[in-house]
């Protein structure tokens, strides 16, 4: 462990010279969660470190990983852009936009506490075991009629959660959802652009409060061998509750649209997109036993990386770049997926994969995260 820490400190020093504070804060967050997970595995009671967070990582003579006193639940990129096309706007509205003024919640969503689909749909379709496919079609059709073109995934949350609890991947719902449009435009939009990753993002980050609910959702998705979005492009939350600390040190404090309190840029009035990382949603996974990290990285135009990972590591599911000639903007923004080895009691791959899509060094958050992952990766 000491040798690994020394190697990480040496790599951190080289990378920190290039990326300075943006890299430092992201690395501090990763090390903080790693240290808490190590304490939990050793049976120690987690303790909050005294004093202010350290700005310098890897100080000579310091044998324990540095920890920050208060880190944000999410990090939003300072690179924000307005939604420019009708299909982008309609797609995000239909799946679900993040709600404003969301603060961290200590409790979990009630969908985790009991199964609600029986009382909602059993009168029409019977039991889930006998008529599950028919139940899904009926539930999706009713939810689409009820949602009015907004927050469809939130209306289907009980059904999708029950599916994931049964160790079924969210992708098994794709065909049903792609046929639920009320008109030709909506059906074409879903058939061309809807991906399993979009459903997981809308479910965890647009229909659940910050905190334990998101972490539990990602832990359940990890047990189905699904790729987990670490960095992704989505609609920017319209307002961030005080204390969440949404825009960490990635340069979001400056610029013409910066907020007075150092939060995410504001203004523009319309729907805006940005790349983002939700640290709180990955808390349970970061506390799990870890495997060596393998980073899959290429240029923005590189094709075939995810296909190669799928064949090399026998992956059940991978996120692939959209093949349409006019992809949605959220599908062309930089993103990083984590693929763990949590689906079985015994490890099959014994590695954790970080798959980088559409790498863009001009995006500060993307560059800082990839540099952090590269400094910790074995390959």
Secondary structure, 3 states (H helix, E strand, C coil): CHHHHHHHHHHHHHHHHHHHHHHHHHHHHHHHHHHHHHHHHCCCCCCCCCCCCCCCCCCCCCCCCCCCCCCCCEEECCCCEECCCHHHHHHHHHHCCCCCCECEECCCCHHHCCCCHHHHHHHHHCCCCCCHHHHHHHHHHHHHHHHCCCCHHHHCHHHHHHHHHCCCCHHHHHHHHHCCCCCHHHHHHHHHHCCHHHHHHHHHHHCCCEEHHHHHHHHHHHCCCCCEEEEEEEECCCCECCCCCCCCCCCCCCCCCCCCCCCCCCCCCCCEEEEEEECHHHHHHHCCCCCEEEEECCCCCCCCHHHHHHHHCCCCCCCCCCCCCCCCHHHCCCEEEEECCCCCCCCCCCEEEEEEECCCCCCHHHHHHHHHHHHHCCC
